[in-house]
Structures are given as C-alpha cells and as structure tokens.
C-alpha cells in the first residue's frame, strides 16, 4: 500500500480541480454552428407598357409610260408587318396640252388590293402648269390592342409581341397597279403628231404600327432562400455536454 504525503495529496487535488474546470469549460463552450439552406434560383420577369406609334416607309418610285391604247400594268408589294395604310400618288406633266388649256389629259390610277378590292382615282392635267396628280389611300389595319407585355428582358418582351400580336396582313402580298390615260386631243387632224399618252411617276408610301416598350418597374417575385449563419443568440446550439446527455458519448 502506497502512503501519500500531504504535498502529494495537495498536488493531486489541484490536478483534479483543474481537470474539472477544463471539462466544464469545454462543456459550456458553444461552437458556431452553420445552418445551410438550399438556394433557390430567383426567376423574375419585368412588365413593359406597350405604346403603339405610327412610322412611315416608302417604296422606290415607279417612272413609266401609259398610252391611250396600252395602259401601264404592274405590281408592288410591301415587306412590312402591322400595316396601317398605303398611299399611292400618281403625278405627271401633260406633254401635249396646247397653251396649257386645250387637250388636257386625264389619267386614272387603279389599285387592286390582295383581297380583290379595287380602288380608282382620276385627275385631269391642271390649266397652265399642265401638271396632274391623282392620289388614293388604302386602309389596312388598326393598332394591336395589347397594352402590356412581360419578359425576362426587353428583347424577350419584344419577341413575344412579334410572335403573338404583330399582323402580317398584306405583308409581301401583291397590289396590282394600272395607269390608263384618256388623251385630250383637240382637232387632232390639224396636228402632225397626235397625243399617244403620257409619262408618269408613281410614289408608294405606307404607314405602320411599331411598339414602344417602357418598363413599369413591376416585377414578378419568387421566394428566395439564402444561406443563414447563426453565431450564438437564441438559436439552439449543440454542445459536447448536450451530446453527452443525449447520446451518452462524448465528442472529445
């Protein structure tokens, strides 16, 4: 049997106290725990206000000749969606009117639309100037009714409009054009060269609707989970002592 001296007993007692204090300190120490949650991808779409504005375009002018027995005939087509209207403007200078008053020609413009409707307009050369002009306008369509659209960005929203709301009525369709002339010869037998017709110019201008998009700052929102980190506070934390109580095993 080993007999311990008084000093040895004191040292052992101090060691036991230090060990107990260390165990208590470790048990009470709270390690920062991290609670990780899965991030959700947030998908948002912007809303855009749609204002339909009227723009203009034109085709290359047609310059040709219409005879009193051989009228001009041709076709034109317009490569444009959302057409609002098309204006045909026929102009000429009478090359045979005597003194700008006698024998003035009358030219007739005839337009047949892709659906078979026929429009006509006639005019006589003006006194003195001998200039003539006949204009007719064909209505095609009205502005789309949509006033708002959504999309992941403005390009996506614009494409949705094109796919769902743009009208291709009469786009790239043939319009039949006919220009005829009724000459205004007077006392033709007294002239060596009679009036056989007239040169003319035909201008084709059109209007169409185009969308102007303005973001209205209204967003679709979806829930988004973010990574959260708890450092102490009121959140429940695990400790070595707690694990010892719950499982009977230590983690150190």
C-alpha positions as CSV (number, residue, x, y, z in Angstrom):
1,X,0.0,0.0,0.0
2,X,1.3,3.4,-1.1
3,X,1.2,6.1,1.5
4,X,0.8,9.6,0.0
5,X,2.5,12.5,1.6
6,X,0.5,15.7,2.4
7,X,2.1,17.6,-0.5
8,X,1.3,14.8,-3.0
9,X,-2.3,14.8,-1.9
10,X,-2.5,18.6,-2.5
11,X,-1.0,18.3,-5.9
12,X,-3.5,15.5,-6.9
13,X,-6.4,17.6,-5.6
14,X,-5.3,20.7,-7.6
15,X,-5.0,18.5,-10.7
16,X,-8.5,17.1,-10.2
17,X,-9.8,20.7,-9.8
18,X,-8.1,21.9,-12.9
19,X,-9.4,18.9,-14.8
20,X,-13.0,19.5,-13.6
21,X,-12.7,23.2,-14.6
22,X,-11.4,22.2,-18.0
23,X,-14.2,19.7,-18.6
24,X,-16.8,22.3,-17.5
25,X,-15.2,24.9,-19.8
26,X,-15.3,22.6,-22.7
27,X,-18.9,21.6,-22.0
28,X,-20.1,25.2,-21.8
29,X,-18.2,26.3,-24.9
30,X,-20.6,26.9,-27.8
31,X,-19.2,26.4,-31.2
32,X,-20.6,28.5,-34.0
33,X,-22.9,26.2,-36.0
34,X,-23.9,26.8,-39.6
35,X,-27.3,26.1,-40.9
36,X,-27.1,25.9,-44.7
37,X,-30.2,26.0,-46.8
38,X,-30.5,25.4,-50.5
39,X,-30.5,28.5,-52.6
40,X,-33.5,28.8,-55.0
41,X,-32.8,30.4,-58.3
42,X,-34.9,33.6,-58.4
43,X,-36.6,34.0,-61.8
44,X,-38.1,37.4,-62.3
45,X,-39.9,38.8,-65.3
46,X,-40.3,42.5,-66.0
47,X,-43.5,44.1,-67.1
48,X,-43.5,46.6,-70.0
49,X,-46.1,49.1,-71.1
50,X,-46.7,49.0,-74.8
51,X,-47.4,52.2,-76.8
52,X,-48.1,51.8,-80.5
53,X,-46.5,54.5,-82.6
54,X,-47.0,55.2,-86.3
55,X,-44.0,55.0,-88.5
56,X,-43.6,55.6,-92.2
57,X,-41.9,53.9,-95.1
58,X,-41.8,54.0,-98.9
59,X,-41.0,52.0,-102.0
60,X,-38.8,53.0,-104.8
61,X,-40.7,55.4,-107.2
62,X,-42.0,54.0,-110.4
63,X,-41.4,56.0,-113.6
64,X,-43.1,54.7,-116.7
65,X,-45.5,55.5,-119.6
66,X,-49.2,55.0,-120.1
67,X,-50.6,55.0,-123.6
68,X,-54.1,55.6,-124.7
69,X,-54.3,52.1,-126.1
70,X,-51.8,50.4,-123.8
71,X,-52.2,51.3,-120.2
72,X,-49.4,50.6,-117.7
73,X,-49.8,47.5,-115.6
74,X,-47.6,46.3,-112.8
75,X,-47.5,45.0,-109.2
76,X,-45.9,46.2,-106.0
77,X,-45.5,44.6,-102.6
78,X,-44.6,45.9,-99.1
79,X,-42.4,43.9,-96.8
80,X,-43.7,45.3,-93.5
81,X,-45.9,43.9,-90.7
82,X,-48.6,45.9,-88.9
83,X,-49.5,48.0,-91.9
84,X,-51.8,50.9,-91.1
85,X,-52.4,52.4,-94.6
86,X,-50.8,52.7,-98.1
87,X,-50.9,55.8,-100.2
88,X,-50.5,55.7,-104.0
89,X,-49.6,59.1,-105.5
90,X,-49.6,59.4,-109.3
91,X,-48.1,62.5,-110.9
92,X,-47.4,63.7,-114.4
93,X,-46.8,66.7,-116.7
94,X,-49.1,66.8,-119.8
95,X,-46.7,67.0,-122.8
96,X,-49.3,67.9,-125.4
97,X,-51.8,70.3,-123.9
98,X,-52.0,73.3,-126.2
99,X,-51.2,76.5,-124.3
100,X,-51.8,74.6,-121.1
101,X,-55.6,74.7,-121.7
102,X,-56.5,72.7,-124.7
103,X,-56.3,69.0,-125.0
104,X,-55.5,68.3,-121.3
105,X,-55.1,64.6,-120.5
106,X,-56.9,62.7,-117.8
107,X,-55.1,59.9,-116.1
108,X,-56.7,57.2,-114.0
109,X,-55.0,55.2,-111.2
110,X,-56.5,51.8,-110.4
111,X,-55.2,49.7,-107.4
112,X,-56.4,46.2,-106.7
113,X,-55.6,45.0,-103.1
114,X,-54.6,41.4,-102.3
115,X,-58.2,40.7,-101.2
116,X,-59.6,41.8,-104.6
117,X,-60.9,45.2,-103.7
118,X,-60.5,47.8,-106.5
119,X,-59.8,51.5,-105.8
120,X,-59.7,54.1,-108.5
121,X,-58.8,57.8,-108.7
122,X,-58.7,60.1,-111.7
123,X,-57.5,63.6,-112.4
124,X,-57.0,65.9,-115.3
125,X,-53.9,67.9,-116.0
126,X,-54.0,71.4,-114.5
127,X,-54.5,74.5,-116.5
128,X,-51.4,76.4,-117.3
129,X,-49.0,74.2,-115.3
130,X,-50.2,71.1,-117.2
131,X,-49.3,69.1,-114.0
132,X,-51.5,66.3,-112.9
133,X,-51.9,64.5,-109.6
134,X,-54.2,61.6,-108.5
135,X,-53.9,60.2,-105.0
136,X,-55.6,57.3,-103.3
137,X,-55.1,55.9,-99.8
138,X,-56.0,52.3,-98.8
139,X,-56.6,51.5,-95.1
140,X,-55.1,48.2,-94.0
141,X,-55.4,47.7,-90.2
142,X,-55.6,49.2,-86.8
143,X,-53.1,49.1,-83.9
144,X,-52.9,45.9,-81.9
145,X,-55.0,46.1,-78.7
146,X,-52.3,44.8,-76.3
147,X,-51.0,47.5,-73.9
148,X,-48.6,45.5,-71.7
149,X,-46.3,42.5,-72.0
150,X,-43.8,40.7,-69.8
151,X,-40.5,39.1,-70.5
152,X,-37.1,38.3,-69.0
153,X,-35.8,41.4,-70.7
154,X,-36.9,43.9,-73.3
155,X,-35.7,41.8,-76.2
156,X,-37.7,38.8,-74.9
157,X,-40.8,41.0,-74.5
158,X,-40.4,42.5,-78.0
159,X,-40.2,39.0,-79.5
160,X,-43.4,37.9,-77.6
161,X,-45.2,40.9,-79.2
162,X,-43.9,39.9,-82.7
163,X,-44.9,36.3,-82.2
164,X,-48.4,36.9,-80.7
165,X,-49.6,40.4,-81.8
166,X,-48.0,41.6,-85.0
167,X,-50.2,41.4,-88.0
168,X,-48.9,40.1,-91.4
169,X,-52.0,41.3,-93.3
170,X,-50.9,42.1,-96.8
171,X,-47.3,42.0,-95.9
172,X,-45.4,40.8,-99.0
173,X,-48.6,40.5,-100.9
174,X,-49.1,41.8,-104.5
175,X,-51.0,45.0,-105.2
176,X,-52.0,45.3,-108.9
177,X,-51.4,48.7,-110.4
178,X,-53.0,50.0,-113.6
179,X,-52.5,53.5,-115.0
180,X,-54.6,54.5,-118.0
181,X,-54.8,57.7,-119.9
182,X,-57.6,59.5,-121.8
183,X,-55.9,61.9,-124.1
184,X,-57.5,65.4,-124.5
185,X,-56.6,65.9,-128.2
186,X,-58.4,68.8,-129.8
187,X,-58.7,69.0,-133.6
188,X,-56.2,66.1,-134.0
189,X,-56.3,66.2,-137.8
190,X,-54.6,69.6,-137.7
191,X,-51.6,68.2,-135.8
192,X,-48.8,66.2,-137.4
193,X,-48.1,64.3,-134.1
194,X,-51.1,63.3,-132.1
195,X,-51.2,62.7,-128.3
196,X,-50.5,59.0,-127.7
197,X,-50.2,59.0,-124.0
198,X,-48.1,60.4,-121.1
199,X,-45.2,59.5,-118.9
200,X,-45.9,59.4,-115.1
201,X,-44.3,58.9,-111.7
202,X,-45.9,56.7,-109.1
203,X,-44.9,57.1,-105.4
204,X,-46.0,54.4,-102.9
205,X,-45.8,55.4,-99.2
206,X,-47.1,53.5,-96.2
207,X,-47.7,53.8,-92.5
208,X,-47.3,51.0,-90.0
209,X,-47.5,50.5,-86.2
210,X,-44.4,49.8,-84.2
211,X,-44.3,49.0,-80.4
212,X,-42.5,51.4,-78.0
213,X,-41.8,49.4,-74.7
214,X,-41.4,51.2,-71.4
215,X,-40.5,49.2,-68.2
216,X,-43.0,49.9,-65.4
217,X,-40.8,48.5,-62.7
218,X,-43.3,46.0,-61.6
219,X,-41.7,42.6,-61.1
220,X,-42.8,39.1,-60.6
221,X,-41.2,37.9,-57.4
222,X,-40.5,34.3,-56.3
223,X,-39.3,33.2,-52.9
224,X,-35.5,33.1,-52.4
225,X,-33.8,31.2,-49.6
226,X,-30.4,32.5,-48.6
227,X,-27.6,30.9,-46.6
228,X,-28.0,31.8,-42.9
229,X,-25.3,31.7,-40.3
230,X,-26.1,31.6,-36.5
231,X,-23.5,32.8,-34.0
232,X,-24.9,32.2,-30.6
233,X,-28.0,34.1,-29.8
234,X,-31.3,32.4,-29.2
235,X,-30.8,29.7,-31.8
236,X,-30.5,26.1,-30.4
237,X,-26.8,25.1,-30.5
238,X,-25.2,21.7,-29.9
239,X,-22.5,21.3,-27.3
240,X,-20.3,18.5,-26.2
241,X,-22.2,18.3,-22.9
242,X,-25.5,18.2,-24.7
243,X,-24.3,15.4,-26.9
244,X,-23.1,13.5,-23.8
245,X,-26.5,13.8,-22.2
246,X,-28.4,12.9,-25.3
247,X,-26.3,10.1,-26.6
248,X,-24.1,9.0,-23.7
249,X,-21.0,9.6,-25.8
250,X,-18.6,12.5,-25.9
251,X,-17.2,14.2,-29.0
252,X,-13.8,15.0,-27.5
